[in-house]
């Protein structure tokens, strides 16, 4: 994805699964016991009035009407407490390329979002990032929250120093069953008597019939399956994502040249993996059958999202984190089309019937944040970051304000109707700042009251909060207890550990080769999806591609990843 890459979302995932950021709908933080700083961290020195306004640019890829953080309610609270304002700068195109250009010119922002370990390595080696060791020593709550992560973050830097923090960790498995498979239209499921789709053959058969039954949707041509392949993480990442659906691999290694074998604790080559091959073959069959939307190769998230919002697509691959918000929009428009997330497995995965390795991230290298040497007042950024990791900060940022977003019932935070309504309204969410302050972190763990800091992650509440009635009814018709029951029954927690911290030196010959094999895979994956006209042609072309690929000697990159893994295993204890 981002994997290790990964970030860019509609409201549902912004709040509940990916960024987990929230704020209160009041201009004053509540002074309730749940929002009290229990660790004794000093309050921000001075007051906002005593400090000059500090404006910081934040790079953003997702479209938003918000230009400045003080247009939002949470931003007003931060401005009042710290007199800091954040300007959101849209950065279309390939984000990694943009960061590389900025690094070359020295014009990177004061706080930078980095979405992969390779780019992070470049910034560290260039001396662009400020070390955070002294900050951690003086921020006990930050150190306590990220006690597992800190040595892992240090490991990702070539010199073993701390330069970053990440959003979305630590995590409890029960709070974040992160599975992104296939979004399916429920009216098509009903037409075919609610089949429990699972194998790739099931999907091809189902979608062929669904296209016959629904040649048009609301006056437009119906699309079989849509994919945002034109995104930087599209063809490179999700064209081979089938490997994570089985029982051996997790996405801890990201979408570069290797994948992580969770069971055997080793890196393997991405391009030659048997499940990746099956994924490409599945897309090729969809393409040949006229099921795969041919615009998928040029569609980015905006176009992909529009096709979901119109209900035209019968299915959507992987990028289904925002379907609850999509569904609410369809209902508001008087449409009957709704989507739910359903599992998929390749033929070999069906045959082996192994427990799926569901990633529980110890690190999120697709959501890296760092303070750069261009920061005018790094001490003020650190002061804000320290506050964001107090109980007061976490409760405010992730649950909002008592009385607005939650009430206290039997000592526990309970979401209000206003909170639930905000989850379903992207404009309302942006107006209070949800999803716009990811650079302050956010955790997937429980608060001292036993409720997740982000209330929407409570397993008892997730479906009630995030599934509209039509979605709940669909899962009931399929015989599921809830929207995650299948995945919990057939999967197990796969902690990423240090696997997500491994990166080859980008300035080395192996680093250059690594990029070359990634580019080769992306380019030839598209050809293998489009060109073969039969199964036999696919096999012949695949073998030809692999023959050329092996001439690059990709095993040297895989071997280096495994060498670094073994080396860092030994280093880990020293950095704790």
Wavefront OBJ file of the C-alpha trace (Angstrom):
o trace
v 0.000 0.000 0.000
v 1.241 2.299 1.217
v 1.025 -0.129 1.766
v 3.747 1.514 3.616
v 2.631 4.236 1.581
v 0.398 4.705 2.440
v -1.999 8.267 2.454
v -5.455 10.180 0.987
v -8.854 9.317 2.064
v -12.516 9.868 2.403
v -14.044 10.508 5.798
v -14.678 6.958 6.957
v -11.087 5.820 6.758
v -9.719 9.211 7.689
v -11.480 8.990 11.017
v -11.868 5.315 11.782
v -9.084 3.309 10.198
v -6.214 5.256 8.699
v -5.659 8.587 10.318
v -7.822 8.341 13.432
v -7.812 12.064 14.096
v -10.695 13.975 15.707
v -11.386 17.156 17.559
v -14.113 18.807 19.553
v -16.887 20.935 18.111
v -16.245 23.600 20.691
v -13.714 26.364 20.861
v -12.693 25.341 24.381
v -11.228 21.961 25.386
v -13.212 20.268 28.129
v -11.748 20.201 31.625
v -13.169 16.797 32.415
v -11.286 13.969 34.150
v -10.998 12.113 30.846
v -9.216 15.059 29.281
v -6.852 15.786 32.163
v -3.083 15.546 31.726
v -2.349 12.649 34.070
v 1.359 12.346 33.408
v 2.396 15.728 34.758
v 3.765 17.126 31.494
v 4.168 20.877 31.857
v 1.578 23.012 30.142
v 2.747 24.990 27.104
v 4.979 27.808 28.250
v 3.381 31.210 27.962
v 0.115 31.803 26.218
v -0.866 32.134 22.584
v -1.111 35.905 23.045
v 2.502 36.089 24.256
v 3.870 34.291 21.192
v 3.916 35.471 17.615
v 1.734 33.542 15.194
v 3.697 30.658 13.718
v 2.438 29.516 10.305
v 3.655 26.190 8.916
v 2.960 24.723 5.491
v 1.732 21.112 5.393
v 1.850 19.120 2.157
v -1.483 17.469 1.361
v -2.470 15.171 -1.500
v -6.160 14.801 -0.770
v -8.532 17.476 -2.068
v -9.910 19.703 0.651
v -11.687 23.012 0.818
v -9.731 23.833 3.968
v -6.721 26.042 3.295
v -5.728 26.988 6.855
v -6.085 25.031 10.045
v -7.676 27.956 11.871
v -10.667 27.584 9.558
v -11.447 24.464 11.587
v -12.573 24.156 15.190
v -9.643 22.007 16.199
v -7.323 24.444 14.492
v -8.779 27.302 16.509
v -8.107 25.383 19.722
v -4.493 24.789 18.674
v -4.107 28.418 17.693
v -5.503 29.535 21.034
v -3.172 27.256 22.991
v -0.037 27.586 20.850
v -0.661 30.401 18.313
v 0.271 27.993 15.540
v -1.525 27.786 12.194
v -1.045 25.238 9.411
v -1.496 25.996 5.714
v -2.407 22.991 3.544
v -0.578 22.954 0.210
v -1.952 20.594 -2.447
v 0.756 18.443 -4.070
v -0.688 16.608 -7.090
v 1.309 14.039 -9.019
v 3.921 11.576 -7.825
v 4.517 12.482 -4.208
v 7.878 10.740 -3.871
v 9.158 12.586 -6.955
v 7.971 15.862 -5.441
v 9.866 15.154 -2.208
v 12.994 14.229 -4.135
v 12.870 17.525 -6.042
v 12.362 19.428 -2.810
v 15.308 17.664 -1.232
v 17.526 18.491 -4.186
v 16.551 22.148 -3.957
v 16.534 22.332 -0.161
v 13.007 23.796 -0.219
v 11.193 21.100 1.767
v 8.632 22.167 4.411
v 9.210 22.566 8.144
v 7.186 19.432 8.930
v 7.420 16.843 6.182
v 5.239 13.820 5.449
v 7.237 10.958 3.928
v 5.462 7.908 2.564
v 8.231 5.324 2.174
v 11.478 4.251 3.792
v 13.577 4.930 0.696
v 12.677 8.618 0.623
v 13.112 8.806 4.390
v 16.607 7.375 3.996
v 17.466 10.037 1.422
v 16.320 12.825 3.742
v 18.268 11.424 6.688
v 21.481 10.991 4.707
v 21.143 14.505 3.319
v 20.989 15.899 6.855
v 17.560 17.393 6.177
v 15.845 16.098 9.327
v 16.341 17.229 12.906
v 17.138 14.531 15.509
v 14.528 13.994 18.219
v 16.540 12.292 20.968
v 16.480 15.289 23.326
v 12.784 15.793 22.635
v 12.012 12.219 23.714
v 14.057 12.598 26.911
v 11.976 15.650 27.842
v 8.590 14.222 26.740
v 7.738 11.283 29.046
v 4.261 10.680 27.638
v 5.587 10.550 24.079
v 8.300 8.114 25.188
v 5.788 5.957 27.038
v 3.258 5.881 24.195
v 5.852 4.856 21.631
v 8.053 2.637 23.797
v 7.822 -0.221 21.264
v 8.115 2.056 18.255
v 11.108 4.179 19.277
v 13.785 1.492 18.763
v 12.104 0.483 15.513
v 12.087 4.073 14.282
v 15.755 4.396 15.168
v 16.502 1.236 13.225
v 15.104 2.772 10.046
v 17.831 5.452 10.100
v 21.282 4.467 8.863
v 22.939 6.041 11.915
v 20.563 4.568 14.518
v 19.234 7.968 15.598
v 15.637 9.103 15.968
v 14.356 11.480 13.295
v 10.670 10.648 12.920
v 7.346 9.693 14.389
v 4.441 7.962 12.644
v 0.673 8.265 12.720
v -1.545 5.291 13.544
v 0.650 3.323 15.957
v 0.648 1.587 18.361
v -2.417 -0.516 17.587
v -4.589 -3.172 19.203
v -5.633 -5.916 16.787
v -9.261 -5.864 17.902
v -9.463 -2.118 17.281
v -8.120 -2.151 13.753
v -8.879 -5.193 11.629
v -7.428 -3.580 8.534
v -8.660 -5.531 5.530
v -9.160 -3.942 2.134
v -10.285 -6.446 -0.488
v -13.140 -5.826 -2.947
v -16.050 -3.417 -2.735
v -19.187 -5.050 -4.155
v -22.549 -3.535 -5.021
v -25.217 -5.027 -2.789
v -28.030 -4.809 -5.361
v -26.005 -7.121 -7.624
v -25.475 -9.507 -4.717
v -29.209 -9.562 -4.100
v -29.914 -10.221 -7.781
v -27.778 -13.349 -7.553
v -29.246 -14.536 -4.226
v -26.457 -13.296 -1.953
v -23.482 -15.470 -2.983
v -20.549 -15.555 -0.536
v -17.863 -14.583 -3.029
v -14.323 -15.672 -2.265
v -12.285 -17.150 -5.146
v -11.193 -15.184 -8.198
v -13.351 -17.536 -10.270
v -16.327 -16.614 -8.070
v -15.773 -12.937 -8.833
v -15.378 -13.382 -12.577
v -18.569 -15.426 -12.805
v -20.461 -13.010 -10.577
v -19.325 -9.860 -12.382
v -20.035 -11.265 -15.850
v -23.613 -11.975 -14.835
v -23.952 -8.660 -13.006
v -22.919 -6.749 -16.128
v -25.575 -8.601 -18.106
v -28.183 -7.825 -15.455
v -27.109 -4.175 -15.152
v -25.788 -2.865 -18.494
v -26.456 0.700 -17.381
v -26.655 2.458 -14.027
v -28.630 5.672 -13.744
v -28.284 6.275 -17.466
v -24.539 5.559 -17.610
v -22.653 2.489 -18.757
v -22.064 0.121 -15.835
v -18.425 -0.648 -15.050
v -17.358 -4.108 -13.887
v -14.358 -3.339 -11.678
v -12.521 -0.065 -11.104
v -8.934 0.368 -9.874
v -6.889 3.586 -9.390
v -3.828 2.188 -11.141
v -2.553 5.677 -12.067
v -1.854 6.556 -8.437
v 1.844 6.213 -7.488
v 0.868 3.279 -5.267
v -1.507 1.873 -7.913
v 0.198 -0.357 -10.449
v 3.278 -0.543 -8.219
v 1.371 -1.633 -5.134
v -2.122 -2.977 -5.560
v -1.787 -4.827 -8.873
v -0.065 -7.606 -6.929
v -1.822 -7.181 -3.594
v -3.266 -10.698 -3.705
v -0.227 -11.911 -1.773
v -1.656 -10.451 1.461
v -4.919 -12.421 1.161
v -3.318 -15.787 1.866
v -1.635 -17.390 4.821
v 2.024 -16.525 4.447
v 2.617 -12.867 3.726
v 1.791 -9.522 5.249
v 2.288 -6.078 3.763
v 5.010 -5.102 6.233
v 7.578 -4.635 3.457
v 5.476 -2.195 1.428
v 5.192 -2.100 -2.346
v 8.804 -1.927 -3.473
v 10.990 -4.841 -4.570
v 10.337 -7.390 -1.825
v 7.475 -8.811 0.217
v 7.553 -10.081 3.783
v 6.978 -13.756 4.556
v 5.355 -13.428 7.971
v 5.433 -17.151 8.736
v 9.084 -17.804 7.864
v 10.332 -14.330 8.922
v 12.158 -13.543 5.699
v 11.954 -11.289 2.661
v 11.132 -12.702 -0.763
v 11.077 -11.258 -4.264
v 7.847 -9.427 -5.118
v 7.762 -9.906 -8.894
v 8.227 -13.689 -8.907
v 5.831 -14.451 -6.045
v 3.187 -17.010 -7.014
v 0.324 -15.009 -5.498
v 1.418 -11.869 -7.339
v 1.338 -13.863 -10.550
v -2.186 -15.052 -9.747
v -3.248 -11.459 -9.121
v -1.961 -10.318 -12.512
v -3.629 -13.288 -14.166
v -6.912 -12.385 -12.448
v -6.711 -8.823 -13.767
v -5.858 -10.127 -17.224
v -8.977 -12.304 -17.226
v -11.077 -9.374 -16.036
v -9.619 -7.270 -18.836
v -10.267 -9.934 -21.478
v -13.853 -10.384 -20.301
v -14.522 -6.640 -20.490
v -15.025 -6.495 -16.728
v -11.995 -4.377 -15.777
v -12.618 -0.710 -16.515
v -10.063 0.177 -19.196
v -9.751 3.683 -17.770
v -8.317 2.143 -14.606
v -4.825 2.569 -16.068
v -5.232 6.354 -16.207
v -7.605 6.814 -13.261
v -6.358 8.398 -10.066
v -8.383 8.612 -6.872
v -10.509 11.537 -8.069
v -11.783 9.619 -11.102
v -12.052 6.392 -9.139
v -14.020 8.165 -6.426
v -16.399 9.733 -8.939
v -17.251 6.292 -10.327
v -17.987 5.033 -6.840
v -20.003 8.128 -5.981
v -22.177 7.625 -9.063
v -22.787 3.941 -8.269
v -21.647 2.975 -11.780
v -19.060 0.457 -10.633
v -20.163 -3.054 -9.719
v -16.912 -3.603 -7.834
v -13.838 -1.721 -6.668
v -10.379 -3.149 -5.975
v -8.651 -2.494 -2.669
v -9.324 1.251 -2.225
v -12.580 0.667 -0.335
v -11.751 2.537 2.860
v -14.387 5.198 2.224
v -17.415 3.207 1.139
v -19.576 4.177 4.099
v -19.287 7.836 3.115
v -19.873 6.861 -0.528
v -22.978 4.912 0.456
v -24.395 7.799 2.463
v -23.964 10.033 -0.583
v -25.754 7.501 -2.778
v -28.642 7.311 -0.317
v -28.859 11.094 -0.115
v -29.070 11.162 -3.919
v -31.931 8.651 -3.863
v -29.854 5.824 -5.361
v -30.292 2.132 -4.596
v -26.637 1.163 -5.144
v -24.573 0.461 -2.027
v -21.162 -1.157 -1.479
v -19.701 -3.550 1.078
v -16.166 -4.910 1.486
v -15.872 -8.637 0.712
v -12.886 -11.019 0.819
v -11.050 -12.505 -2.124
v -8.495 -15.302 -2.449
v -6.506 -16.771 -5.315
v -6.846 -20.415 -6.409
v -3.708 -21.463 -4.518
v -4.853 -19.643 -1.414
v -8.238 -21.360 -1.580
v -6.484 -24.720 -1.949
v -4.137 -24.146 0.988
v -6.801 -22.624 3.255
v -4.236 -21.083 5.590
v -4.927 -18.426 8.214
v -4.667 -14.996 6.649
v -1.898 -12.828 8.079
v -3.711 -9.608 8.987
v -1.205 -6.867 9.520
v -0.971 -5.211 12.915
v 1.421 -2.379 12.375
v 4.160 -1.650 14.832
v 5.386 0.991 12.388
v 3.690 2.833 9.529
v 6.473 3.885 7.135
v 3.871 5.241 4.723
v 2.878 7.789 7.373
v 6.224 9.208 8.515
v 6.485 12.716 9.910
v 9.640 14.632 10.717
v 10.822 18.131 11.591
v 13.250 19.435 9.004
v 16.198 21.758 9.391
v 14.069 24.411 7.647
v 11.877 24.710 10.749
v 11.944 28.275 12.063
v 10.893 27.317 15.590
v 11.438 23.564 16.072
v 11.021 23.945 19.826
v 7.432 25.144 19.327
v 6.662 22.196 17.028
v 8.040 19.840 19.672
v 5.961 21.561 22.343
v 2.798 20.964 20.300
v 3.787 17.358 19.574
v 4.421 16.679 23.251
v 0.996 18.068 24.166
v -0.684 15.981 21.437
v 0.620 12.861 23.186
v -0.731 13.712 26.626
v -4.049 12.299 27.761
v -5.550 15.733 27.250
v -4.222 15.952 23.717
v -5.128 12.419 22.672
v -8.665 12.618 24.030
v -9.269 15.970 22.378
v -7.717 15.036 19.047
v -9.264 11.583 18.798
v -12.555 11.828 20.699
v -13.358 15.514 20.720
v -14.912 17.521 23.522
v -17.079 16.177 26.310
v -20.668 17.235 25.715
v -20.176 17.652 21.977
v -18.579 14.431 20.735
v -19.010 12.272 23.826
v -20.547 12.024 27.260
v -19.289 10.042 30.240
v -21.488 7.051 31.087
v -20.331 4.713 33.864
v -16.877 6.225 33.614
v -16.543 5.624 29.871
v -16.726 7.930 26.882
v -19.898 7.347 24.887
v -20.287 8.966 21.444
v -23.049 11.526 20.968
v -25.438 11.660 18.047
v -23.535 14.715 16.862
v -20.317 12.711 16.730
v -21.973 9.958 14.706
v -23.511 12.456 12.278
v -20.150 14.114 11.774
v -18.618 10.783 10.807
v -21.033 10.600 7.899
v -20.577 14.176 6.637
v -17.229 14.922 5.021
v -17.804 18.668 4.944
v -18.751 18.757 8.621
v -15.722 16.630 9.451
v -13.365 18.939 7.621
v -14.908 21.971 9.276
v -13.880 20.678 12.705
v -10.533 19.424 11.424
v -10.964 15.647 11.320
v -8.138 14.125 9.277
v -6.262 17.419 8.934
v -3.901 16.990 11.894
v -2.401 13.598 11.152
v 1.062 15.061 11.628
v 0.370 15.102 15.387
v 0.126 11.316 15.475
v -2.783 9.250 16.748
v -3.008 5.771 18.242
v -5.184 2.683 17.756
v -5.063 1.710 21.428
v -7.504 2.034 24.308
v -7.560 4.970 26.710
v -7.557 4.345 30.486
v -11.379 4.180 30.432
v -11.201 1.044 28.253
v -12.550 2.784 25.154
v -10.244 3.381 22.164
v -8.913 6.912 22.010
v -10.746 7.110 18.710
v -14.200 5.933 19.766
v -15.099 4.789 16.286
v -12.590 1.951 16.646
v -14.506 0.318 19.505
v -15.387 -3.138 18.113
v -18.831 -2.842 19.704
v -19.454 0.417 17.902
v -17.684 0.124 14.558
v -20.565 -1.298 12.570
v -23.129 0.893 14.315
v -21.044 3.970 13.624
v -19.771 3.170 10.170
v -22.317 0.952 8.455
v -25.540 2.438 7.227
v -28.601 0.143 7.444
v -28.292 -1.231 3.919
v -24.765 -2.416 4.587
v -25.727 -4.117 7.839
v -28.615 -5.862 6.096
v -26.294 -7.099 3.360
v -23.881 -8.712 5.816
v -26.828 -10.288 7.609
v -28.090 -11.712 4.305
v -24.628 -13.181 3.708
v -24.785 -14.835 7.127
v -22.034 -12.708 8.660
v -22.248 -11.702 12.307
v -20.691 -8.333 11.463
v -18.557 -6.728 8.780
v -15.297 -8.158 10.198
v -16.462 -11.586 11.351
v -15.154 -13.475 8.293
v -11.728 -11.910 8.596
v -11.488 -12.507 12.344
v -12.505 -16.145 11.892
v -10.071 -16.832 9.041
v -7.166 -14.562 10.002
v -4.659 -13.941 12.753
v -2.649 -10.973 13.993
v 0.614 -10.376 12.138
v 2.750 -7.808 13.942
v 5.105 -6.077 11.558
v 8.010 -5.796 13.981
v 11.237 -4.640 12.402
v 10.337 -5.815 8.892
v 8.847 -2.432 8.087
v 12.039 -0.640 9.094
v 14.370 -2.324 6.609
v 15.598 -0.171 3.738
v 18.558 -0.474 1.396
v 20.939 2.480 1.130
v 19.446 4.513 -1.712
v 22.840 5.928 -2.630
v 24.372 2.489 -3.187
v 24.530 0.366 -6.326
v 22.033 -2.034 -4.736
v 19.772 0.922 -3.991
v 19.814 1.866 -7.662
v 19.129 -1.741 -8.646
v 16.246 -1.882 -6.190
v 14.562 1.076 -7.883
v 15.208 -0.500 -11.269
v 13.446 -3.753 -10.370
v 10.494 -1.828 -8.928
v 10.174 0.148 -12.172
v 10.501 -3.054 -14.202
v 7.738 -4.727 -12.229
v 5.351 -1.783 -12.523
v 5.863 -1.420 -16.255
v 5.552 -5.113 -17.054
v 2.623 -5.711 -14.694
v 0.556 -3.362 -16.838
v 1.607 -5.230 -19.984
v 0.700 -8.597 -18.459
v -2.754 -7.315 -17.591
v -3.456 -5.824 -21.035
v -1.645 -7.838 -23.707
v -2.372 -11.591 -23.321
v -5.500 -12.781 -25.169
v -5.649 -16.266 -23.641
v -4.433 -18.098 -20.555
v -1.717 -19.707 -22.688
v -0.539 -16.320 -23.918
v -0.463 -15.001 -20.381
v 1.739 -17.882 -19.256
v 4.111 -17.458 -22.197
v 4.396 -13.699 -21.738
v 4.777 -14.049 -17.981
v 7.670 -16.509 -18.397
v 9.293 -14.158 -20.906
v 8.978 -11.217 -18.518
v 10.396 -13.235 -15.620
v 13.305 -14.374 -17.785
v 14.192 -10.737 -18.507
v 13.616 -9.803 -14.897
v 16.052 -12.407 -13.592
v 18.782 -10.909 -15.759
v 18.677 -7.921 -13.420
v 19.726 -10.256 -10.566
v 16.958 -9.171 -8.168
v 18.064 -11.871 -5.716
v 20.922 -9.567 -4.688
v 18.347 -7.053 -3.411
v 16.393 -9.778 -1.612
v 19.578 -11.123 -0.045
v 20.512 -7.647 1.156
v 17.104 -7.180 2.757
v 17.497 -10.451 4.634
v 21.053 -9.592 5.672
v 19.871 -6.235 7.013
v 17.008 -7.946 8.805
v 19.328 -10.322 10.633
v 21.704 -7.470 11.417
v 18.955 -5.278 12.786
v 17.580 -8.083 14.890
v 20.828 -7.905 16.788
v 20.776 -4.111 16.946
v 17.233 -3.912 18.254
v 18.069 -4.883 21.806
v 20.838 -2.298 21.955
v 18.435 0.501 21.015
v 15.714 -0.305 23.528
l 1 2 3 4 5 6 7 8 9 10 11 12 13 14 15 16 17 18 19 20 21 22 23 24 25 26 27 28 29 30 31 32 33 34 35 36 37 38 39 40 41 42 43 44 45 46 47 48 49 50 51 52 53 54 55 56 57 58 59 60 61 62 63 64 65 66 67 68 69 70 71 72 73 74 75 76 77 78 79 80 81 82 83 84 85 86 87 88 89 90 91 92 93 94 95 96 97 98 99 100 101 102 103 104 105 106 107 108 109 110 111 112 113 114 115 116 117 118 119 120 121 122 123 124 125 126 127 128 129 130 131 132 133 134 135 136 137 138 139 140 141 142 143 144 145 146 147 148 149 150 151 152 153 154 155 156 157 158 159 160 161 162 163 164 165 166 167 168 169 170 171 172 173 174 175 176 177 178 179 180 181 182 183 184 185 186 187 188 189 190 191 192 193 194 195 196 197 198 199 200 201 202 203 204 205 206 207 208 209 210 211 212 213 214 215 216 217 218 219 220 221 222 223 224 225 226 227 228 229 230 231 232 233 234 235 236 237 238 239 240 241 242 243 244 245 246 247 248 249 250 251 252 253 254 255 256 257 258 259 260 261 262 263 264 265 266 267 268 269 270 271 272 273 274 275 276 277 278 279 280 281 282 283 284 285 286 287 288 289 290 291 292 293 294 295 296 297 298 299 300 301 302 303 304 305 306 307 308 309 310 311 312 313 314 315 316 317 318 319 320 321 322 323 324 325 326 327 328 329 330 331 332 333 334 335 336 337 338 339 340 341 342 343 344 345 346 347 348 349 350 351 352 353 354 355 356 357 358 359 360 361 362 363 364 365 366 367 368 369 370 371 372 373 374 375 376 377 378 379 380 381 382 383 384 385 386 387 388 389 390 391 392 393 394 395 396 397 398 399 400 401 402 403 404 405 406 407 408 409 410 411 412 413 414 415 416 417 418 419 420 421 422 423 424 425 426 427 428 429 430 431 432 433 434 435 436 437 438 439 440 441 442 443 444 445 446 447 448 449 450 451 452 453 454 455 456 457 458 459 460 461 462 463 464 465 466 467 468 469 470 471 472 473 474 475 476 477 478 479 480 481 482 483 484 485 486 487 488 489 490 491 492 493 494 495 496 497 498 499 500 501 502 503 504 505 506 507 508 509 510 511 512 513 514 515 516 517 518 519 520 521 522 523 524 525 526 527 528 529 530 531 532 533 534 535 536 537 538 539 540 541 542 543 544 545 546 547 548 549 550 551 552 553 554 555 556 557 558 559 560 561 562 563 564 565 566 567 568 569 570 571 572 573 574 575 576
